[in-house]
Amino acid sequence: NTAYGTAKTVLEDATATDEDYTNAYNALVAANETLEINMPEEGKYYTIVSDCSDLRNGQLMYATSENAIVFSREMTNVKPEALWKFTAEGYLENLQTGCGVSTGSTGGSHHKLGESPRVVSIKSISLDGQVLLTPQDAQPLHAQDNGSVVVGWGDSDAGSASAWRIV
C-alpha cells in the first residue's frame, strides 16, 4: 500500500521528474515481488468459487454422494457438500464426505474424492485472488463447461475455467 500511495502521488504531481516515475515504478515492482498468498487456515471451512470469465463464474464447487467433484450456482443456504477445508498436510477435504481429492490425473478425467487423497497445491494466478488448485501428480481442477463437473485440465492463466477463489 505504501508503494501504491507513493506511485499515486507521483502520478498526480504535475512536476514529477523521470527519476520520480522510475523510483515509484521500481518500488511497485519490488512490493509486488514480495506479495505472498494468504493460505487458508487449517481447520476452517471455505467455499471454493469458480472465477471463470463466462457463465461458470461464481459457481460453487461441491461434492456429490458418489464423491464426484462438481459445481453449481447454489449460493444460498450453503450445504456441507459445498464446504471444504485444507489440512496441515495440504489435503483439500470436503465436509460432507470427509474425503480429499484423490483422482483426475489426465486431461478431461473427472476429479473425485477418495480414501487416498493427494496434496493440493495453491498457486496465485492473479493479484486479485484467483488461484489454481492442483492435486499432486495431476492436472489443475477445471470447471468443465458441459456436465458441471470438475476435471483435470492443462495449465491455466487468469480468466480460464481453472481459476478459483477460496472464500
PENOR-V794659 format. One record per backbone hydrogen bond with DSSP energy under -0.5 kcal/mol. NH is the residue of the N-H (numbers start at 0). CO is the residue of the C=O. Records with the same first field share a line. If there is no record, write none. Layout:
NH = CO / CO
This chain:
4 = 0
5 = 1
6 = 2
7 = 3
8 = 4
9 = 5
10 = 6
11 = 7
12 = 8 / 9
13 = 11
15 = 12
20 = 16
21 = 17
22 = 18
23 = 19
24 = 20
25 = 21
26 = 22
27 = 23
28 = 24
29 = 25
30 = 26
31 = 27
32 = 28
33 = 29 / 30
34 = 31
38 = 36
42 = 85
43 = 40
45 = 83
48 = 46 / 164
49 = 58
50 = 162
52 = 158
56 = 53
57 = 49
58 = 55
59 = 71
60 = 47
61 = 69
62 = 80
63 = 67
66 = 63
68 = 110
69 = 61 / 67
70 = 147
71 = 59
74 = 72
81 = 78
82 = 79
83 = 45
84 = 92
86 = 90
89 = 86
91 = 117
92 = 84 / 90
93 = 98
94 = 79 / 82
95 = 79
97 = 93
99 = 113
100 = 91
101 = 111
102 = 111
107 = 151
108 = 105
110 = 149
111 = 102
112 = 66
113 = 99
116 = 114
117 = 100
119 = 89
120 = 118 / 133
122 = 120 / 131
124 = 129
125 = 129
128 = 125
130 = 163
131 = 122
133 = 120 / 131
134 = 138
135 = 118
137 = 134
138 = 103
139 = 153
140 = 132
141 = 150
142 = 160
143 = 141 / 148
148 = 145
149 = 68
150 = 141 / 148
151 = 108
152 = 139 / 150
159 = 156
162 = 159
163 = 130
164 = 48
166 = 46 / 164
